[in-house]
Amino acid sequence: MVDPGPWYQTAVRQSRGDRLPPMTWLITGGAGYIGAHVARSMAEAGEGVVVLDDLSTGIPERLPPSLPLVSGSTLDRPLLDRVLSEHSVTGVVHLAAKKQVGESVEQPLRYYRENLYGLTVLLDAVVAAGVRRFVFSSSAAVYGMPDVDLVSEDTPCVPMSPYGETKLAGEWLVRAAGRAHGLATVCLRYFNVAGAARPELFDTGVSNIIPMFFDRITRGVAPQIFGDDYPTPDGTCIRDYIHVADLATAHLAAARHLAAPGRGPGDLTVNAGTGRGVSVREVADLVAEATGRTGPPPEVVGRRAGDPARVVASARLIGEELGWTARKDVRAMVESAWEGWRTHHPEATSTPPPAL
Ligand SMILES: NC(=O)c1ccc[n+]([C@@H]2O[C@H](COP(=O)([O-])OP(=O)(O)OC[C@H]3O[C@@H](n4cnc5c(N)ncnc54)[C@H](O)[C@@H]3O)[C@@H](O)[C@H]2O)c1
């Protein structure tokens, strides 16, 4: 039998039986786009949840008033100590980070401070508080420009931006701290996250392709496709899009994996993707359908530097280890994202123009 470690023995003693006591998860970045989906989904599944968010891009209204939200930074060690103790936190899901690739090239010091130093301070507090379960938000950006049909977890990691570097170094830190201090950890490498479980939870940023298309359509300018001369069937880039509601359940699966009776220290790093590739042209067609084909059609412009032709996850390992598979397709992502967009942009309409 795996040595359960002191935290598990304590937990069993406290529960006076075989069942673990209820978990309370600290969700950092829980007022963000993905974090709010994770916090809601874990709370709805019966997990205890407390959110920490510095509200730099987070929106408190994404969370129901019943969920405790602490406003503050992962860089604030005294605050972390207080939250971990006052809420009797037993596990952490760490999503708080800066995520703009281009911005990370311009502001690497800020990205390393927020993403990597913030993680260091958090892990230090976690270890000191005796918390032993940790889920880390990583990214497909760790792979850089993979030249394989399906990206598996042992595909070499060569990040192309300071953002991707902070995620890869973050994984190293999580695993090293886990080994040294007896943590059970899961790193989830998210692929292209899209959609919304509810309109009010949608992604307000316009750095991802779907909101970028909506933004241009709403402003009456043509959505841009960056290059149609890639070695792919329709010449546009292929990506693996994952619905944010599916991604939220992947976190729940990771949390339950870590909380399983008998789970001792150890680490797991898995892709959170669907295993299905969808081209930018296909996304543009779905966007045109969802928006009622208003506005000018997409225009093809030059390639963006550093865009690989194809990045699609192998989703085998996450299925085997966490028993999780994605359920929703890209149409559901585009349609739910459009509902969210329209909620925030009343000037946008899905009513097609009258036929001539
Ligand atoms: N959106 C994607 O496609 C994608 C893909 C791969 C990985 N990720 C990762 O997922 C996580 C969540 O991304 P998102 O899309 O929800 O972005 P987001 O900006 O909506 O969420 C990040 C949240 O973290 C908070 N935050 C930032 N720095 C903080 C700090 N130092 N202390 C406390 N709170 C802080 C922000 O206020 C925000 O609420 C990030 O770690 C990101 O790198 C996102």
The ligand as an SDF file (V2000), in Angstrom:
LIG
                    3D

 44 48  0  0  0  0  0  0  0  0999 V2000
   -7.6440   31.4490  -21.3620 N   0  0  0  0  0  0  0  0  0  0  0  0
   -6.8790   30.5310  -21.9290 C   0  0  0  0  0  0  0  0  0  0  0  0
   -7.0640   30.1760  -23.1170 O   0  0  0  0  0  0  0  0  0  0  0  0
   -5.7620   29.8640  -21.1260 C   0  0  0  0  0  0  0  0  0  0  0  0
   -4.9880   28.8720  -21.7490 C   0  0  0  0  0  0  0  0  0  0  0  0
   -3.9740   28.2570  -21.0210 C   0  0  0  0  0  0  0  0  0  0  0  0
   -3.7450   28.6000  -19.6840 C   0  0  0  0  0  0  0  0  0  0  0  0
   -4.5020   29.5850  -19.1030 N   0  0  0  0  0  0  0  0  0  0  0  0
   -4.2440   29.9100  -17.7000 C   0  0  0  0  0  0  0  0  0  0  0  0
   -5.4690   29.8350  -16.9860 O   0  0  0  0  0  0  0  0  0  0  0  0
   -5.4300   30.7200  -15.8760 C   0  0  0  0  0  0  0  0  0  0  0  0
   -6.6950   31.5650  -15.8720 C   0  0  0  0  0  0  0  0  0  0  0  0
   -6.7690   32.2810  -17.1080 O   0  0  0  0  0  0  0  0  0  0  0  0
   -8.0640   33.1040  -17.5410 P   0  0  0  0  0  0  0  0  0  0  0  0
   -8.1990   32.9380  -19.0040 O   0  0  0  0  0  0  0  0  0  0  0  0
   -9.1950   32.7920  -16.6490 O   0  0  0  0  0  0  0  0  0  0  0  0
   -7.5290   34.5840  -17.2760 O   0  0  0  0  0  0  0  0  0  0  0  0
   -8.1680   35.7560  -16.3940 P   0  0  0  0  0  0  0  0  0  0  0  0
   -7.2630   36.9380  -16.5810 O   0  0  0  0  0  0  0  0  0  0  0  0
   -9.6010   35.9110  -16.6770 O   0  0  0  0  0  0  0  0  0  0  0  0
   -8.0000   35.1560  -14.9300 O   0  0  0  0  0  0  0  0  0  0  0  0
   -6.8500   35.3370  -14.1260 C   0  0  0  0  0  0  0  0  0  0  0  0
   -7.3570   35.7610  -12.7560 C   0  0  0  0  0  0  0  0  0  0  0  0
   -6.2560   35.8540  -11.8560 O   0  0  0  0  0  0  0  0  0  0  0  0
   -6.3350   37.0910  -11.1640 C   0  0  0  0  0  0  0  0  0  0  0  0
   -4.9390   37.4080  -10.8220 N   0  0  0  0  0  0  0  0  0  0  0  0
   -3.9270   37.7010  -11.6750 C   0  0  0  0  0  0  0  0  0  0  0  0
   -2.7630   37.8550  -10.9790 N   0  0  0  0  0  0  0  0  0  0  0  0
   -3.0710   37.6440   -9.6750 C   0  0  0  0  0  0  0  0  0  0  0  0
   -2.3200   37.6330   -8.4680 C   0  0  0  0  0  0  0  0  0  0  0  0
   -0.9880   37.8660   -8.4650 N   0  0  0  0  0  0  0  0  0  0  0  0
   -2.9450   37.3820   -7.2970 N   0  0  0  0  0  0  0  0  0  0  0  0
   -4.2890   37.1250   -7.2740 C   0  0  0  0  0  0  0  0  0  0  0  0
   -5.0560   37.1180   -8.3780 N   0  0  0  0  0  0  0  0  0  0  0  0
   -4.4540   37.3700   -9.5740 C   0  0  0  0  0  0  0  0  0  0  0  0
   -7.0030   38.0530  -12.1020 C   0  0  0  0  0  0  0  0  0  0  0  0
   -7.6490   39.1290  -11.4650 O   0  0  0  0  0  0  0  0  0  0  0  0
   -8.0130   37.1350  -12.7910 C   0  0  0  0  0  0  0  0  0  0  0  0
   -9.2310   37.0680  -12.0620 O   0  0  0  0  0  0  0  0  0  0  0  0
   -4.1380   31.5170  -16.0120 C   0  0  0  0  0  0  0  0  0  0  0  0
   -3.1650   30.9120  -15.1810 O   0  0  0  0  0  0  0  0  0  0  0  0
   -3.7650   31.3360  -17.4700 C   0  0  0  0  0  0  0  0  0  0  0  0
   -2.3830   31.4510  -17.6780 O   0  0  0  0  0  0  0  0  0  0  0  0
   -5.5090   30.2230  -19.7950 C   0  0  0  0  0  0  0  0  0  0  0  0
  1  2  1  0
  2  3  2  0
  2  4  1  0
  4  5  1  0
  4 44  2  0
  5  6  2  0
  6  7  1  0
  7  8  2  0
  8  9  1  0
  8 44  1  0
  9 10  1  0
  9 42  1  0
 10 11  1  0
 11 12  1  0
 11 40  1  0
 12 13  1  0
 13 14  1  0
 14 15  2  0
 14 16  1  0
 14 17  1  0
 17 18  1  0
 18 19  2  0
 18 20  1  0
 18 21  1  0
 21 22  1  0
 22 23  1  0
 23 24  1  0
 23 38  1  0
 24 25  1  0
 25 26  1  0
 25 36  1  0
 26 27  1  0
 26 35  1  0
 27 28  2  0
 28 29  1  0
 29 30  1  0
 29 35  2  0
 30 31  1  0
 30 32  2  0
 32 33  1  0
 33 34  2  0
 34 35  1  0
 36 37  1  0
 36 38  1  0
 38 39  1  0
 40 41  1  0
 40 42  1  0
 42 43  1  0
M  CHG  2   8   1  16  -1
M  END
$$$$
